[in-house]
């Protein structure tokens, strides 16, 4: 079952860039009419807009997705290299075991050496690699003499195997730490965005009330009108994607050519289907544009919505949506 992240995310109805630009505009409008706001409520002290705009800039200055996950992405490249070396060493160990333990003896011995972890470890399940290499080390420690005498294992192989194991383990540790750091930074940016958005919308509600008899001034505090000023010409921000997926099919939304689909990207995902539906929609990263869901992503029933960051660890070249039900279902994906 897909894990649904609990994140303090609001629906701003805009991209992150538009959020900052729009809030700058509304606080500039508040500054121009500071006297009217102060007359309405004493919370609007002189220079409040300066403080609020500083908070907007502070949120804007927090690292974006690419910056947050750069270290993790770089470490993943190194981790893949260490993974290849570790798998190669274990395969060599397999060869020595097959020569040292003939016939029916081979099966229990190769299982002792970690064969049960191999398939998932080979497919880059990092925890399984750790278990595979630990089992291999334990086997060499226990049966090294037999492997050398009957299996042809070089005297230096045990040390080489241990080097591959420890280098993978240390790189994996650094990678996990980088991922945790990036997620903490992601949460900090989301919290900062929520705060400035909440402050701005509260002020806009007062602005609409203060200028309720002046339509042109009132529009300066209507969020949807402000967004029209900062959105991409031609309608839409370029960050919001909507559509339908036919029943029991896989639909590809992003591929390698789409610059918005990058490691560390945060997406707001929603199943926009109205009313009951059999099944739901899987939103996930994939190796090809036709791959079905394999556990990396989210599953949403009609009306459900979440925000998900695709880290370097769960990022794949394509982003697909799979309809698990027999009827057409709608989706909404926003790049945050």
Secondary structure, DSSP 8 states (H G I E B T S, - for coil): ------------SS-HHHHHHHHHHHHHHHHHTHHHHHHH-TT--TTHHHHHHHHHHHHHHS--HHHHTHHHHHHHHHHHHHHHHHHHHHHHHHHHHHHHS-TTHHHHHHHHTTHHHHHHHHTT-HHHHHHHHHHHHHHHHHHHHHHHHHH---TTHHHHHHHHHHHHHHHHHHHHHHHHHHHHHHHHHHHHHHHHHHHHHHHHHHHHHHTTT-HHHHHTT-HHHHHHHHS-TTSS-SSEEEEEE-TT-EEEEE-TT-TT--TT-EEEEEE---S--SS-EEEEEESSTT----SSEEEE-TT-EEEEE--TTT--SEEEEEE-SSS-EEEEEEE-
